[in-house]
């Protein structure tokens, strides 16, 4: 098939690189003088790399910046935050990559805090993994793999490992090992006023609870330590891709439904996509099995009779999964250089996937992209990963609220090349998010939204949980650790219980 894979539309934001240059000693517009100790780490708009340093994967409802601060040490970061708080400046931290939530629109003419100098990872003598916040998933995959260890990571290797963890951290290995945040053992961070804080099960336990699922609200993480696990199947993964016709989508969804959470090593992804070159829509199904290849092939064989073609059927080591699965749609060279488009993503968590409804969705998708060629890069991703290890932990283990409500994550990424298509693209995505979220379709009585995939129109309880006890704990944390709202740019937790939605 001649489909152009549009997976990069669906991945979390990739971060641009920053090169060394000459620093500024004063802010660009407000004349604020940076402390002498860190003035050489601040860069203004005249810096030749400024545009690259502040470019975003999605320009939709994006924040804007007029300075870049690149701290060298935790102490520098501490001093910088104290200065920014004292001078009333807005900021946004960039670890490995930005999020794309439209809530970030409230951050304008701000300081971008780039944490590239914290890009390190190492496996310790006790097999824990220490990660600096500048590391991306690709870095920790390599580090862990080389030590014969593994943990759950996201699909896109460009995503900042610690940034994604703060919202929970889904991934193909979650059936075996839980979320990325479930493996967190200690976190080191800086608060709005420059205070350096450590949180774990032994110190600042309540903050540690909140950082795993709502962590963007409380401070900037600069380092974390994770538990790791012995590699399954020697670190080798079976990978298969299938193109499926629209006529066979219902049967293929039946296969997927029959496999849900039957094997913790199994991860299935389904893509609806369009090739703008030929105006042809298509369906791609990916199977990754972190276990014996024979078992993986047996699972894949259930899809084969329904497939137009099977372009991928192989075994690869863990570091090569991203560049192999989904036709290499998360290939580093392809994905990590993309930035600046308009991507407006909506999502929903569902237990059930009625085949007839998803067949209707694909037909609607085909009609939409044909009638709206300026939005033909719109795509849909369905992640059907294991729940077993996630659900093995208590519901209140962390601030992540979706245990037993995390069977399938559906992401609808409306994307356009011209703002003339923005309204239609947004409306189509919202229509289908709302349709799939209906209890009689989703199988869940309440709306569940994975925080890292959220937009801006959902009730906060859908992201953080409906339980009043959760609201009280999170609001108490917000009042204690971010009393002035410096970290309100990303799905802000209310400092007043009455403001929960």
C-alpha positions, 0 to 999 in steps of 0.5 A: 500500500502507498500510505504515508505513515503519519505516526509523528502526528500522534506522538508527544512533543519532541524537543529541539536541540540547543547549541552553546552561544553568547549569554545575556545578563538582562531580560529582553523586555523588562530589564530584569537583571539575572543573578551574576552566578547564572547570567551566562546561562541566559540567552535572548532573541538575538541568539542565533539558535533562539528560534530552534531552541524555542520551536515546538512540535505543535504550534497550536495554542502554544506558549511563547518565550523571550528568553532561554535559561540553561542551568548547569546544576540543580543549584543554578536551577534553584537560583533561577527559579528564585529569581524568576519568582521574585521578578514575577516572570513566567516560565516553562521547563523543557526536559526532554520534550514539551507537552502539547496541551492547549492549557499552555497558552496561558504562558506567554513571553516567558522564560524557557528553562531548558534542562539539556544539561541534565541529560544522563542516565545510569544503572546503579549497583542495586539495579536502580536507574538514575535519570536526569531530566534532560534524558529522553526515552531513547536514552534510558532504553539504551542504558537499561538494555545495556545492563540487561534491565527494562522498565515501561517507557512510552512509544516515542523515543523522543519524549522526555522520560521524566516529563511523561512519567509525571502524568503516569507513563503508559507504554508497551511494557505496562502489563508486565511492569506497570506505569513508568511512575509505578517504578519511581523510587525517588525524585529530586526537584526544585520548588517555585521559590528555589527550595530543593526537595527530595520525595520518596516513600520515606520522605515527603511521602504525600508529595511523592504520591502526587508527583506520580500522576499530577507532577507537573503541578508542583515543581521542576524535577531534575533527577529521579531514580527508578526500579528496573526489571530483568529483561523479558525474553533476553530483551528481544521483541517480536514485531508485526505490522498489518494493513487491514481493509475497511471491510475487515476492520470489524473482524480485526477489532473483534480479534483485538477485543479477544486479546485484551489483557490476556497476556501482559507481554502483549501490546497492540496499536491501531492507526487510522491514517491518510496519505495526502499524496494519494488521498487514500485512507488506511488502517494499520495494526501493530503487534509487539510481544515482549516474549518468545517469538513463537508466542508473538507469531501465534498472536499475529497469525490471528490477524493474518487472514484479515490483512491486505499485507504484512510488511513487518514480521520480525524480532528486534532488540528492545532499542530497535522497537520504535524504529521497527513497529508501525513501519518505523513511524517513531524512527528517530530521524523522522520523528525527532526533527518534526516541529511547528505544526498545528496539532489539536489532540483529544483522547479518551480511555475505554474498556470496550471497543464495539467493532461496529462503532469503530468501523463507523468512525473509520468511515467518518474519518475517511469522509472527513479527510476527503472533504477537508484536504487541509486537515488530511494529516489528522490521524487516530491512534488506539493503544491497547496495552496490558493492565495486569501490573497496573491493576495489581497496585492499590487504587490510591498507590499514586495520584494516577487515577485510572487503575482498572480504567486503562484498557485502551487509550484512544488519541484523536489528533486533529492536524491541519496545514491551514487554519481555515481547516481548524474549526472543522478538524476540532469539531470532528475530533470532539464529536468522536471523542464524545461518541467514544466516551459515552458509557454505552460505548466505552464501558466506563460509567465515568469519563476517564482521560489520560492526563498526558493526552488531555486537551482543555475541555474535559472536567479535571476529575476526568484527568485526576479522579472523581473521588473527593478524597483525591481532590482534597489531597491534590488541592492540599498539595497544590496549596502547599507546594505551589501556593502562587500558581507558578505551575498552573500552565499544565492542567492546573489543580485548583487551590480551592476545592470548590473549583474542581470540575 
